[in-house]
Amino acid sequence: MSTTSQAGQRITALLDENSFVEIGARMTARATDFNLKQTETPSDGVITGYGVIDGSLVYVYSQDASVLNGSVGEMHAKKIVNLYRLALKTGAPVIGLIESAGLRLQEATDALNGFGEIYLKQVEASGVIPQITAIFGTCGGGLALIPTLTDFTFMEEKNAKLFVNAPNALDGNTVDKCNSASAAFQSEEAGIVDATGDEATILGKIRELVSLLPANNEDDASYAECTDDLNRASDELVNCVGDTSIALSTISDNNVFFEVKENYAKEMVTGFIRLNGVTVGAVANRTQIFDADGKETDKFDAVLTKKGCEKAADFVNFCDAFEIPVLTLTNVKGYEATLCSEKGIAKAAAKLTAAFAGATVPKVNVIIGKAYGSAYVAMNSKAIGADITIAWPDAEIGMMDAKLAAKILCDGQGAEAIDACAAEYAKLQTGAESAARRGYVDEIVEAADTRKYIIGAFEMLFTKREDRPAKKHGTV
């Protein structure tokens, strides 16, 4: 491996020291059209091989922009495909470090076929081994499908570009007007990118993520020694109903929380925590964001949005594929009510419902605030398969807000009658106690004790097995 090339340096920085073994270093282009024979193509523009991260086997390919701009030709693609074959045989993650001009024009249909072979291997690997992509330079055209076929994508914040059509190729647009290829756009608007940062930050995040994930869909060894108190109480948790990213960090072992798609659909939090050393996927509604100084920087309604539903559904599907238990923190009163949202919210909410209902991993739901209507049902309720449902004492669970229900039930009556009706409705229909009496809530626990109860629930569910009707796959 050329340690002087940026592609080689990235691999060195990513993996444990001196652990990388290169495969296919002598492969080079065999095409001769347009004088390509006269051009040296060492490793055909991509370094491939294997190494370890914190002692765990991973496969890595890193595109070398100094060789024909890192363009993908026949042999370049063949090396990546061969890497995937090995990864599938041994059950280990594949990490792709992208910087490429795209399709190698001199190789035409050979290069195009190579693209297709990479796509095929990615689809075969989906749900079998984790796939991670980091983009450091250009990733355009057909190459843009490679990161979007993987499970997690990172982008360098200044120089990386991800696009199918370049910004200037979009009718009425320019880079200055809207840089749709930028890391900011792809993470905040498109929702493709999980996190952005400088090169060192991204490589560090990949190492952290790999340490949290199983090696494959049959690996049950993604555990770490728990040095935190399993019964640790958190008095401040009751104040985290708004910013559930803080709540999840507070609940987790040693406050470990790896948030994914952190800049997209911020009203829905998704990420990984550890509970008694076990990786758990977490999904939570969010109504506030606070900075490190405790200052509120953003605010949202307690509603499901189209983007939030899609983000959560994709995350739950990943967790289910890799046997990662799922925890939800629910605080939702309905759906976003805008004309734009109405175009897709029903389908998105159905996708979220199907993801939770279809997941057979252990599922625990904690109702920390409001839980109203079918939006609550979609958020991993007992009705669609949650194994254990826990509620905080002041949680509200039911059809709708008691005051609103009273206005409908006591229509035409005075304010006093409406207030009395609201109080009675809250007691009989929306309290955590009334839901528990009907069996919709398993336990009512003080917020401070949440950690020990959910750890206990997941411990009990460790050997969960659930049979479903035989089918090829669902169609939602």
Secondary structure, DSSP 8 states (H G I E B T S, - for coil): --TTSHHHHHHHHHSSTT--EEESTT------GGGGGGS--GGGGEEEEEEEETTEEEEEEEE-TTTGGG-B-HHHHHHHHHHHHHHHHHT--EEEEE----B-GGGHHHHHHHHHHHHHHHHHHTTTS-EEEEE-SEEEGGGGHHHHTSSEEEEETTT-EEESS-GGGSTT--TTT--TTSHHHHHHTS---SEEE-HHHHHHHHHHHHHHS-SSTT----B----S-TT---GGGGG-SS-HHHHHHHHSGGG-EEESSTTSSTTEEEEEEEETTEEEEEEEE-SEEE-TTS-EEEE--SEE-HHHHHHHHHHHHHHHHTT--EEEEEEE-EE---HHHHTTHHHHHHHHHHHHHH--S-EEEEEEEEEEHHHHHHTT-GGGT-SEEEE-TT-EEESS-HHHHHHHHTTTS-HHHHHHHHHHHIIIIIBHHHHHHTTS-SEE--GGGHHHHHHHHHHHTTT--------S----
